[in-house]
Amino acid sequence: MTDDVKPRRAYRSTRRAEQVAQTRRDILATAGALFRENGYANVSMPLIASEAGVAVETIYRSFWSKAGLFSAVVDAAVAGGAARAEVPVVERPAIRAIVEEPDPRRQIARYAATQPGIHRRAGPLLRVLRDAAPTDPELEALWTSIEDGRRQGQAGFVGMLEDRGALRPGLSVEEGRDGLWTLTSLAVFDMLVRTCGWTVERYEAWLADRLADVLLPDA
């Protein structure tokens, strides 16, 4: 009898975990659509819960606060979807392709190729956050946290170049990180693509060239 019960319990546990994960994805998708359409201040937690078909308490248990939910929505947008966001960053195909590329210039080209998609997916959310941050200390802290996280992640890429002996002589990891953080910012993307009218292909090629200029030895 014991042997019969254990598999059923394991099955129920697995099924429950899958249901919880799917509910989380549904909440993120619903919240993302509402934030993009209405901004941050005009979207309430009860509205998100109603649209997602869950209780408000379910959202708070998963994300703690509206700002925490917004942060998770941004993470999902950067990753390319809630399911992809559940995969560790280093295991995502685009990141693995960068890490496994042996040639530094092609590494940088691959890195630059990830940026248009990130700005396209996360840009609308980040613009909402950036515009609302000056009026709300919690949002200002969230904006700072997101940008700090971006800098930390980019320090890892520059550190990898240093470890492989590919970093420009005399360039510190910190200075390289700051250059990468600036050039890949949403502000630069918006100036070139949204204001100057560049195509994303032109932006990507320009970005790859500028990153190589900053991070790598002269050809």
BAFI-3210 file (N, C-alpha, C; in Angstrom, 3 decimals, decimal comma, padded with zeros to 6 digits):
// residues 219
n [1|2|3|4|5|6|7|8|9|10|11|12|13|14|15|16|17|18|19|20|21|22|23|24|25|26|27|28|29|30|31|32|33|34|35|36|37|38|39|40|41|42|43|44|45|46|47|48|49|50|51|52|53|54|55|56|57|58|59|60|61|62|63|64|65|66|67|68|69|70|71|72|73|74|75|76|77|78|79|80|81|82|83|84|85|86|87|88|89|90|91|92|93|94|95|96|97|98|99|100|101|102|103|104|105|106|107|108|109|110|111|112|113|114|115|116|117|118|119|120|121|122|123|124|125|126|127|128|129|130|131|132|133|134|135|136|137|138|139|140|141|142|143|144|145|146|147|148|149|150|151|152|153|154|155|156|157|158|159|160|161|162|163|164|165|166|167|168|169|170|171|172|173|174|175|176|177|178|179|180|181|182|183|184|185|186|187|188|189|190|191|192|193|194|195|196|197|198|199|200|201|202|203|204|205|206|207|208|209|210|211|212|213|214|215|216|217|218|219]
n.u [000,841|001,956|003,831|002,094|000,959|002,960|003,862|001,539|001,366|003,745|003,142|000,963|002,258|004,095|002,324|000,997|003,102|003,571|001,170|001,299|003,530|002,522|000,408|001,862|003,177|000,958|000,038|002,208|002,166|-000,342|-000,082|002,065|000,946|-001,035|000,474|002,000|000,021|-001,369|000,348|002,114|000,993|-001,740|-002,574|-003,898|-003,416|-005,754|-007,014|-005,197|-005,348|-008,037|-008,090|-006,293|-007,545|-007,208|-006,816|-006,178|-004,485|-002,959|-001,232|000,257|001,501|003,290|004,807|005,100|004,821|003,506|005,573|007,485|006,234|006,233|008,987|009,515|008,045|009,532|011,932|011,029|010,375|012,903|014,124|012,614|010,161|008,018|008,446|011,021|012,414|012,578|014,685|018,089|020,322|022,848|022,342|020,736|020,105|021,139|022,978|024,704|025,732|027,254|029,158|030,431|031,602|034,720|036,128|036,890|035,873|033,701|032,287|031,530|029,977|027,893|026,902|026,031|023,981|021,968|020,786|018,848|016,442|015,993|015,570|013,328|011,411|011,499|011,686|009,237|008,161|010,247|010,402|007,990|008,525|010,812|009,751|007,910|009,357|010,569|008,486|007,865|009,233|009,581|009,479|011,612|013,689|013,406|014,022|016,711|017,699|017,299|018,995|021,433|021,637|021,918|024,409|026,029|025,740|026,910|029,475|030,354|030,587|032,629|034,634|035,027|036,174|038,569|039,662|040,207|042,242|041,626|040,824|041,123|044,400|045,304|042,736|040,432|038,281|036,115|035,931|035,513|033,103|031,419|031,467|030,261|027,764|026,757|026,697|024,919|022,540|019,026|018,500|020,418|019,698|017,089|017,652|019,019|017,436|014,667|014,592|016,506|015,870|017,155|017,543|017,046|018,965|021,083|021,637|022,467|024,806|026,376|026,574|028,016|030,458|031,245|031,432|033,499|035,526|035,785|036,307|038,162|041,568|043,277|042,673]
n.v [-001,212|001,203|001,604|002,097|004,532|006,548|007,223|008,521|010,721|012,039|012,661|014,388|016,444|017,339|018,165|020,199|022,020|022,708|023,972|026,191|027,495|028,095|029,800|031,945|032,774|033,576|035,736|037,499|037,954|039,174|041,433|042,712|043,461|045,249|047,235|048,231|049,328|051,155|052,480|052,837|053,926|053,884|051,295|048,907|046,504|044,923|045,158|043,839|041,287|040,655|040,647|038,595|036,487|035,596|035,582|038,573|038,168|036,038|037,174|038,877|036,976|035,843|037,967|040,009|042,876|045,664|046,969|044,932|043,070|044,524|044,649|041,927|041,601|043,189|041,710|039,373|040,385|041,180|038,681|037,477|036,377|034,927|032,198|031,787|033,437|031,937|030,301|029,977|032,744|032,203|029,891|030,440|030,381|032,516|033,775|031,673|031,271|033,573|033,276|030,911|031,552|031,803|033,932|037,255|039,592|038,602|037,720|040,165|041,157|039,311|039,918|042,560|041,992|041,049|043,246|044,974|043,435|043,202|045,909|046,408|044,709|045,235|047,978|049,614|049,163|050,011|052,694|053,598|053,161|054,781|057,344|057,566|057,287|059,657|060,635|058,849|057,293|054,499|053,522|054,892|053,683|051,126|051,555|052,307|049,912|048,128|049,225|049,044|046,274|045,690|046,836|045,244|042,727|043,280|043,816|041,254|040,271|041,921|041,228|038,584|038,966|040,097|037,939|036,228|037,453|039,383|041,986|045,511|046,829|048,405|049,151|049,110|046,682|047,914|050,407|049,548|048,205|050,380|051,785|049,917|049,700|052,279|052,545|050,520|051,362|052,123|054,782|055,575|053,866|054,854|057,482|057,076|055,265|055,867|058,695|059,663|058,018|055,704|052,409|049,246|047,480|049,101|050,356|048,113|047,306|049,622|049,666|047,306|047,974|050,224|049,132|047,337|049,166|050,377|048,252|046,387|045,654|047,762|046,967]
n.w [000,000|000,792|-001,240|-003,330|-002,690|-002,608|-005,316|-006,241|-004,545|-005,231|-007,856|-007,489|-006,153|-008,077|-010,054|-008,708|-008,339|-010,995|-011,591|-009,873|-010,967|-013,510|-012,846|-011,817|-014,158|-015,661|-014,148|-014,423|-017,201|-017,512|-015,804|-017,064|-019,553|-018,677|-017,339|-019,468|-021,074|-019,443|-017,731|-014,570|-012,150|-012,637|-012,530|-010,488|-007,832|-007,263|-009,790|-011,478|-010,354|-010,861|-013,702|-014,183|-013,044|-010,403|-006,788|-004,919|-002,780|-003,656|-005,496|-003,837|-002,191|-003,962|-005,008|-003,156|-003,248|-005,144|-006,465|-006,390|-008,039|-010,437|-010,903|-011,370|-013,705|-015,456|-015,446|-016,690|-019,200|-020,144|-020,307|-022,245|-021,797|-019,258|-018,696|-019,713|-018,018|-015,751|-016,136|-015,238|-015,757|-016,937|-018,291|-020,411|-023,915|-025,608|-023,940|-023,338|-025,876|-026,184|-024,130|-024,890|-027,283|-028,829|-029,979|-029,241|-030,565|-031,971|-029,807|-028,646|-030,723|-030,658|-028,132|-028,540|-030,302|-028,698|-027,580|-029,036|-028,954|-026,195|-025,494|-027,036|-025,876|-023,062|-022,929|-023,099|-020,525|-018,842|-019,486|-018,471|-015,754|-015,363|-015,844|-013,797|-011,488|-010,208|-008,648|-006,696|-004,023|-003,686|-006,290|-007,373|-005,978|-007,031|-009,745|-009,458|-008,397|-010,539|-012,491|-011,140|-010,989|-013,686|-014,246|-012,607|-013,805|-016,271|-015,514|-015,102|-017,723|-018,760|-016,976|-017,766|-020,293|-019,431|-017,975|-020,057|-021,298|-023,158|-022,788|-023,265|-022,918|-019,865|-019,254|-016,717|-015,114|-013,910|-015,224|-017,829|-017,466|-016,842|-019,231|-020,940|-019,702|-020,130|-022,975|-023,722|-022,701|-022,230|-022,743|-024,687|-026,780|-027,271|-028,089|-030,505|-032,063|-031,647|-031,640|-033,566|-035,639|-036,513|-037,899|-036,250|-037,017|-037,861|-035,440|-033,906|-035,278|-034,989|-032,187|-031,671|-032,858|-031,322|-028,753|-029,137|-029,684|-027,162|-025,350|-026,352|-027,440|-029,851|-033,248]
ca.u [000,000|002,862|004,407|001,065|000,623|004,055|003,839|000,420|001,736|004,751|002,454|000,194|003,213|004,603|001,229|000,763|004,199|003,338|000,047|001,802|004,388|001,691|-000,299|002,832|003,365|-000,261|000,033|003,224|001,693|-001,449|000,443|002,871|000,054|-001,699|001,461|002,358|-001,119|-001,927|001,323|002,243|000,096|-003,134|-002,842|-003,963|-003,295|-007,046|-007,267|-004,360|-005,914|-009,282|-007,781|-005,571|-008,413|-006,661|-007,054|-005,122|-003,516|-002,062|-000,191|001,130|002,324|004,332|005,631|005,254|004,336|003,316|006,904|008,100|005,604|006,736|010,363|009,449|007,571|010,691|012,834|010,447|010,510|014,309|014,429|011,840|008,963|008,079|009,046|012,465|012,988|012,790|015,954|019,224|020,841|023,985|021,873|019,914|020,861|021,883|024,113|025,643|026,414|028,273|030,221|031,134|032,290|036,126|036,697|036,346|035,064|032,420|031,578|030,925|028,904|026,768|026,345|025,282|022,786|020,899|020,251|017,590|015,292|015,768|014,969|011,984|010,502|011,488|011,684|007,979|008,024|011,268|010,042|006,954|009,180|011,691|008,940|007,179|010,290|010,792|007,345|007,583|010,513|009,667|009,797|012,975|014,563|013,324|014,803|018,118|018,020|017,381|020,208|022,570|021,707|022,440|025,853|026,697|025,782|027,853|030,812|030,708|031,027|033,938|035,575|035,336|037,154|039,847|040,174|040,666|043,323|041,128|040,442|042,073|045,428|045,120|041,324|039,972|036,961|035,108|035,757|034,882|031,703|030,672|031,301|029,260|026,478|026,299|026,413|023,763|021,398|017,797|018,591|021,162|018,835|016,002|018,180|019,406|016,379|013,385|014,721|017,233|015,252|017,987|016,990|017,674|020,171|022,151|021,978|023,221|026,152|027,074|026,862|029,106|031,710|031,634|031,856|034,834|036,452|035,977|036,703|039,201|042,760|043,157|042,852]
ca.v [000,000|002,352|001,799|002,639|005,911|007,482|007,810|009,463|011,956|012,712|013,214|015,562|017,503|017,877|018,872|021,429|022,937|023,205|024,917|027,415|028,164|028,647|030,954|033,039|033,267|034,279|037,023|038,349|038,350|040,125|042,687|043,369|044,103|046,388|048,290|048,836|050,076|052,167|053,050|052,180|054,452|053,615|049,857|048,472|045,066|044,264|045,077|042,761|040,025|040,412|040,303|037,318|035,445|035,078|036,432|039,557|037,562|035,179|038,027|039,336|035,850|035,569|039,114|040,841|044,243|046,080|047,219|043,630|042,509|045,259|044,197|040,602|041,804|043,658|040,565|038,486|041,035|041,092|037,293|037,045|035,685|034,466|030,862|031,941|034,088|030,911|029,639|030,801|033,581|031,582|028,750|030,886|030,131|033,679|034,008|030,581|031,498|034,600|032,717|029,837|032,086|032,008|035,155|038,400|040,509|037,956|037,764|041,487|041,246|038,535|040,696|043,676|041,474|040,819|044,495|045,486|042,683|043,587|047,245|046,326|044,054|045,859|049,430|050,255|049,079|050,829|054,107|053,849|053,244|055,958|058,558|057,619|057,178|060,875|060,971|057,758|056,754|053,060|053,328|055,381|052,616|050,021|051,959|052,211|048,497|047,527|049,708|048,445|044,884|045,673|047,105|044,074|041,705|043,670|043,640|039,865|040,127|042,568|040,388|037,424|039,413|040,241|036,604|035,591|038,253|040,112|043,354|046,552|047,084|049,611|049,375|048,331|046,069|048,905|051,401|048,854|047,988|051,631|052,082|048,980|050,093|053,505|052,342|049,637|051,892|052,453|056,180|055,622|053,226|055,763|058,622|056,698|054,579|056,556|060,119|059,862|057,219|054,592|051,063|048,452|046,869|050,101|050,490|046,938|047,363|050,721|049,262|046,331|048,687|051,079|048,272|046,849|050,300|050,643|047,104|045,512|046,326|048,206|045,877]
ca.w [000,000|000,842|-002,570|-004,207|-002,318|-002,871|-006,662|-006,392|-003,858|-006,051|-009,010|-007,051|-005,829|-009,345|-010,720|-007,958|-008,658|-012,353|-011,531|-009,251|-011,941|-014,573|-012,282|-011,762|-015,528|-016,070|-013,453|-015,048|-018,526|-017,331|-015,254|-018,094|-020,526|-018,041|-017,109|-020,765|-021,613|-018,551|-016,835|-013,275|-011,121|-012,974|-012,459|-009,092|-007,612|-007,511|-011,226|-012,007|-009,877|-011,589|-015,082|-014,206|-012,507|-009,146|-005,627|-004,671|-001,855|-004,432|-006,068|-002,755|-001,740|-004,947|-005,385|-001,968|-003,394|-006,535|-007,018|-006,615|-009,231|-011,602|-011,117|-011,981|-015,073|-016,216|-015,606|-017,695|-020,503|-020,536|-020,639|-023,403|-021,345|-017,870|-018,639|-019,913|-016,829|-014,738|-016,451|-014,814|-016,836|-017,631|-019,070|-021,532|-025,148|-026,099|-023,043|-023,549|-027,147|-025,943|-023,286|-025,596|-028,465|-028,466|-030,543|-028,488|-031,378|-032,227|-028,526|-028,509|-031,717|-030,130|-027,021|-029,128|-030,964|-027,715|-027,027|-029,615|-028,445|-024,798|-025,463|-027,613|-024,932|-021,736|-023,041|-022,690|-019,072|-018,196|-019,677|-017,459|-014,454|-015,337|-015,774|-012,525|-010,357|-009,422|-007,800|-005,766|-003,531|-003,913|-007,701|-007,568|-005,479|-007,981|-010,916|-009,068|-008,251|-011,877|-013,145|-010,435|-011,424|-015,049|-014,147|-012,034|-014,842|-017,314|-014,954|-015,342|-019,112|-018,891|-016,240|-018,605|-021,286|-018,740|-017,663|-021,296|-021,855|-024,329|-022,449|-023,683|-021,901|-019,067|-018,948|-015,568|-015,259|-013,498|-016,284|-018,944|-017,080|-016,941|-020,647|-021,460|-019,107|-020,792|-024,399|-023,897|-021,949|-022,951|-023,179|-025,952|-027,775|-027,618|-028,844|-031,864|-032,810|-031,565|-031,964|-034,830|-036,689|-036,971|-037,855|-035,196|-037,590|-037,795|-034,025|-033,476|-035,861|-034,310|-030,816|-031,697|-033,156|-030,196|-027,647|-029,470|-029,503|-025,741|-024,545|-026,932|-027,984|-031,233|-034,197]
c.u [000,869|003,444|003,401|000,823|001,707|004,041|002,716|000,739|002,768|004,108|001,681|001,112|003,747|003,539|000,947|001,844|004,019|002,203|000,480|002,656|003,558|000,894|000,623|003,043|002,155|-000,336|001,018|002,765|000,586|-000,940|001,261|002,012|-000,611|-000,722|001,818|001,250|-001,499|-000,917|001,313|001,165|-001,356|-003,502|-002,797|-003,783|-004,643|-007,377|-006,462|-004,948|-007,178|-009,007|-007,088|-006,411|-007,880|-007,047|-005,889|-004,050|-002,526|-000,922|000,782|002,022|003,492|005,304|005,783|004,649|004,137|004,659|007,640|007,535|006,129|008,161|010,386|008,961|008,719|011,662|012,321|010,578|011,937|014,645|013,707|010,614|009,142|008,735|010,556|013,127|013,247|014,104|017,102|019,868|021,926|023,571|021,002|020,724|021,692|023,110|025,151|026,416|027,509|029,456|031,061|031,862|033,749|036,715|036,089|035,486|033,713|031,606|030,834|029,795|027,672|026,093|025,493|023,981|021,649|020,170|018,979|016,359|014,964|015,087|013,550|010,992|010,373|011,369|010,386|007,765|009,006|010,994|008,945|007,601|010,031|010,887|008,246|008,116|010,463|009,664|007,072|008,902|010,673|010,049|011,208|013,987|014,565|014,134|016,295|018,554|018,179|018,665|021,461|022,746|022,274|023,951|026,605|026,806|026,806|029,288|031,282|031,212|032,417|035,000|035,960|036,347|038,533|040,473|040,749|041,788|042,917|040,809|041,540|043,097|045,189|043,685|040,925|038,604|035,878|034,860|035,104|033,413|030,885|030,464|030,239|027,871|025,897|025,861|025,185|022,510|020,194|017,857|019,310|020,333|017,738|016,494|018,447|018,236|015,077|013,481|015,385|016,701|016,120|017,179|017,681|018,935|021,347|022,602|022,848|024,649|026,981|027,485|028,020|030,446|032,175|032,089|033,242|035,869|036,786|036,670|037,914|040,421|042,506|043,432|044,241]
c.v [001,252|002,652|002,403|004,118|006,883|008,052|008,805|010,785|012,736|013,360|014,469|016,730|018,158|018,698|020,198|022,462|023,524|024,226|026,257|028,203|028,801|029,851|032,162|033,634|034,062|035,660|037,978|038,837|039,396|041,467|043,434|044,102|045,339|047,537|048,996|049,747|051,279|052,893|052,342|052,629|054,060|052,141|049,429|046,965|044,352|044,148|043,939|041,406|039,670|039,958|038,939|036,166|034,804|036,026|037,404|038,964|036,663|035,986|038,471|038,209|035,603|036,721|040,160|042,231|044,535|046,348|045,904|042,940|043,199|044,826|042,836|040,683|042,277|042,511|039,617|039,078|040,956|039,684|036,815|036,239|035,146|033,101|030,940|032,573|033,091|030,154|030,529|031,516|032,859|030,393|029,165|030,818|031,312|033,952|032,909|030,766|032,549|034,002|031,706|030,314|032,389|033,332|036,376|039,334|039,894|037,867|039,090|041,671|040,474|039,288|041,839|043,200|041,207|042,100|045,015|044,760|043,039|044,949|047,230|045,752|044,818|047,371|050,090|050,241|049,996|052,317|054,500|054,047|054,499|057,235|058,709|057,692|058,472|061,217|059,931|057,147|055,255|052,764|053,814|054,331|051,432|050,330|051,831|050,757|047,816|047,954|049,156|046,984|044,760|045,899|045,898|042,955|042,026|043,623|042,203|039,631|040,734|041,758|039,144|037,788|039,558|038,876|035,914|036,387|039,095|041,567|044,338|046,803|048,414|049,908|048,498|047,727|047,091|049,936|050,771|048,593|049,252|052,050|051,202|049,358|051,317|053,239|051,470|050,153|052,125|053,874|056,292|054,996|054,187|056,957|058,249|056,132|055,379|058,023|060,331|059,007|056,105|053,301|050,304|047,770|047,834|050,303|049,321|046,958|048,460|050,308|048,273|047,015|049,513|050,243|047,699|047,942|050,511|049,482|046,329|046,306|046,777|047,033|045,943]
c.w [000,000|-000,514|-003,532|-003,937|-002,756|-004,287|-006,844|-005,714|-004,664|-007,258|-008,641|-006,741|-007,093|-010,052|-010,035|-008,279|-010,053|-012,378|-010,929|-010,236|-013,047|-014,088|-012,226|-013,155|-015,999|-015,418|-014,110|-016,417|-018,428|-016,830|-016,291|-019,111|-019,928|-017,798|-018,414|-021,273|-020,766|-017,680|-015,496|-012,300|-011,375|-012,935|-010,990|-009,003|-007,769|-008,995|-011,850|-011,615|-010,645|-013,015|-015,192|-013,674|-011,245|-008,019|-005,453|-003,764|-002,579|-005,021|-004,985|-002,235|-002,684|-005,127|-004,280|-002,092|-004,880|-007,198|-007,294|-007,835|-010,479|-011,930|-011,804|-013,426|-015,963|-016,467|-016,690|-019,090|-021,010|-021,018|-021,889|-023,036|-019,945|-017,752|-018,807|-018,705|-015,716|-014,956|-015,966|-015,995|-017,628|-018,486|-020,251|-022,821|-025,631|-025,244|-023,208|-024,849|-027,002|-025,186|-024,057|-026,847|-028,116|-028,958|-029,855|-029,317|-031,722|-030,946|-028,367|-029,517|-031,252|-028,981|-027,567|-029,753|-029,991|-027,333|-027,702|-029,088|-027,006|-024,729|-026,038|-026,605|-023,622|-021,793|-022,615|-021,182|-018,370|-018,384|-018,685|-016,097|-014,339|-015,173|-014,424|-011,326|-009,566|-008,455|-006,720|-005,303|-003,775|-005,362|-008,018|-007,104|-006,435|-009,236|-010,623|-008,963|-009,609|-012,581|-012,470|-010,848|-012,828|-015,047|-013,610|-013,060|-015,912|-016,817|-015,154|-016,751|-019,307|-018,144|-017,027|-019,685|-020,648|-018,457|-018,900|-021,965|-023,044|-024,046|-022,853|-022,577|-021,181|-018,703|-017,763|-015,855|-014,925|-014,594|-017,506|-018,688|-017,266|-018,391|-021,278|-020,971|-019,811|-022,224|-024,626|-023,201|-022,851|-023,483|-024,523|-027,071|-028,225|-028,432|-030,301|-032,673|-032,808|-031,988|-033,329|-035,970|-037,247|-036,983|-036,725|-035,714|-037,542|-036,359|-033,556|-034,006|-035,194|-032,911|-030,770|-031,954|-031,962|-028,993|-027,897|-029,286|-028,025|-025,044|-025,058|-027,360|-029,421|-032,173|-034,817]
res [m|t|d|d|v|k|p|r|r|a|y|r|s|t|r|r|a|e|q|v|a|q|t|r|r|d|i|l|a|t|a|g|a|l|f|r|e|n|g|y|a|n|v|s|m|p|l|i|a|s|e|a|g|v|a|v|e|t|i|y|r|s|f|w|s|k|a|g|l|f|s|a|v|v|d|a|a|v|a|g|g|a|a|r|a|e|v|p|v|v|e|r|p|a|i|r|a|i|v|e|e|p|d|p|r|r|q|i|a|r|y|a|a|t|q|p|g|i|h|r|r|a|g|p|l|l|r|v|l|r|d|a|a|p|t|d|p|e|l|e|a|l|w|t|s|i|e|d|g|r|r|q|g|q|a|g|f|v|g|m|l|e|d|r|g|a|l|r|p|g|l|s|v|e|e|g|r|d|g|l|w|t|l|t|s|l|a|v|f|d|m|l|v|r|t|c|g|w|t|v|e|r|y|e|a|w|l|a|d|r|l|a|d|v|l|l|p|d|a]
***
